[in-house]
Each structure stands twice: as structure tokens, then as C-alpha cells.
């Protein structure tokens, strides 16, 4: 798993974005509580919300265990930074693998708002992002690559902050 420093919203720029407005499924609206901000530094609360959202939206993700959140900065100042929570499953016949991802969008104060769930059961990656920071640093020629996204935090890129060059973080 890759650990990435959690920073403020809007790609590290001066932040003037409005708070993200969650787009909730009927099931999540019925349960309630997914339209509120969460303290992004409270890993227990974020993990609990991520597992509950995933199992509600995609019942095949029931039993997924939340891994540490991964910060993904936005490349665009018009959209918020994100936190992605990988959900890991281990079975007796397979090694641990990621079965789903849950994203939260961050406001200017760093609070996290539930955003989306994506199942990865078909591809079953072993880490998020799939390309580790060391490999990204080597390929991009920088000691400090940034994990960023253009339009979807589930499809991040590694970026060289000096040159702007990017590579897929998905493998």
C-alpha cells in the first residue's frame, strides 16, 4: 500500500471551491448520514463509512476491509482533492486483493464527503495505486512524484511536479 500525505483541496492551489455535494443512491439516502462531511483525519470513521457505503451500493463488496486512505490531488483547480479507500478481501484460496474502492471528495477545510464506490472484483488488483511510488519516481525522474487525478480519483496518475509529466498509476 502507498502512503501519501493528506493535504488541502483543489490540487494544493488557493482553495475557493464550494463543499462537494454528494450524489447519493436511493439506498444511501434511505440509510442516511452519507450527505454530511467527515473528519478526513479520523481513519476509523472514514473506514466505517466506506465499508458501509460499499456494502450498500454493491452487495458483492460485503466483507471488504478498509485499508488506509490514499490522498489523490486534483490536477484541476475547479475540482476537489480526493481520498480513496481501498477495500481488501482475503480468501483461503487467494492472497489479499482489492475488491473495491470508495472515494471521498475534500472541501477547502479538508473535510471529506462521500462520493462513489467502484468494484474491482473482476480485476482484483493487489494495491492502490497499482504502480508504487518508487517505480513512479524512477520512471518520472523525480524523488517526489505526486498522486493526482484528472476526472476520476479511481484512475490516478503519478506526476512529476517539476515537469508536469505523468504516467498511469494503474499499471
Secondary structure, DSSP 8 states (H G I E B T S, - for coil): --------SSTTS------------HHHHHH--TTS-B-TT-HHHHHHHHHHHHHHH-GGGTT-EEEEEEEEEESSTTS--EEEEEEEE--SSS--EEEEEEEEEE-TT--EEEEEEEE-TTT--SSSSSS-HHHHHHHHT-SS-EEEESS-TTS-EEE-TTT--EEES--
